[in-house]
Amino acid sequence: MINKTNKTIINNLKLIIPIILFMVISIFSIFSSQKMLSASYNDLYVKQLIWYLIGFICIIIIAKGKSNFLYEHADILFIISNVFLLLVLFFGTESNGAKCWFTIPGIGSFQPSEFVKIFLILVLAKELDKYGKKNLKRTFKNEIKVILKCFVITLIPSILTFLEPDTGIIFIFFSIMIVMLFIYGIRYRWFITLFVIIGIFGGVFLGLFFFNQNKFIDIFGTNFFYRMDRILDWQNGSGMQLTNALAATGSAGLFGHGFASTPIYFPEPQTDFIFSVFTSNFGFIASILLIAIILYFDMQLVKIAMKCKGQYKYIISGILAMLIFQQIQNIGMNIGILPITGITLPFISYGGSSLISYMIIIGITINIINNKVTL
């Protein structure tokens, strides 16, 4: 008979073991990607290992900490993170036409938007739990209050992130909000209305882009015009980044070209296109195994969410929305079925800010398991 303590340890390991596998895959893939980069990037795999070690420390601290600490302080943490989003517009380091990072001498770059995702999930969970405890009837008035409150909360970081600009993160913010509202129990008519509104605005948006590009640039700016060009590159199957990434993966066969043997160069191999690097090196079978590990990891989170109630259910649902959206989008754009949006693959792509943010949410999840959930 397995006692409660041993069962908790087993459930924790069901999350930790995939993360360890992700770490190994990430470090090998990043090392391999450096063969396509200049000498200044030779230590990226070492930095990623350091970030992972720091991340595991974060998991331990959060998992063993007071169960409600981050949740209770979610509002103030959300405000602080949005202040950082505002400051980065003025004091951030510009790269590829975007100001998304602070540069910390001797350490590297810090991307505030990665941490906003965490606090957005916690704040939305707090709001939805508050309305849920009131046992309000699902009337038009009550539902519109919930929707508008969540929309405004999500809109604040979305506007600041749009100004950087970083469109990919905005999609993640709204994916989190939509999934959490769905779990809350908002009636389907609201989702239908949302898709109709998106369809109308999308039609106007695309109409301006194709038929009045000068007006499009006046409204949205030159940077956004070029971001639309990236989407069209995907749609047309053109663009050096996508074309070369597809060539590298398509020629890999079952077992790949071999470790650190990506046959052709494509930009951002260590971040946006890490999946292509992994597949080109280790082949189709290895890529299927990686996807299987990702699915196993996600299913563990689904099982946890199904056992949770109230705020904890919303938190895990928000985490799932964030991770699954990024997984689908990144792998999809690597194989040419989704547009290139700059969204990285969680736990695999290089990046200190993103990796630490993912490790924090794992710490939150394990804390919930240890204190609130019987699996």
Secondary structure, DSSP 8 states (H G I E B T S, - for coil): ---HHHHHHHHHHHHHHHHHHHHHHHHHHHHHHGGGS-GGGTTHHHHHHHHHHHHHHHHHHHHHS-TTHHHHTHHHHHHHHHHHHHHHHHH-EEETTEEEEEEETTTEEE-HHHHHHHHHHHHHHHHHHHHHHTT----HHHHHHHHHHHHHHHHHHHHHHHTTT-HHHHHHHHHHHHHHHHHHT--HHHHHHHHHHHHHHHHHHHHHHHH-HHHHHHHH-HHHHHHHHHHHHHHTT--HHHHHHHHHHHTSTTT-S-TT---S--S-TTTTTHHHHHHHHHHHHHHHHHHHHHHHHHHHHHHHHHH--HHHHHHHHHHHHHHHHHHHHHHHHHTTSS-------TTTS--HHHHHHHHHHHHHHHHHHHHH---
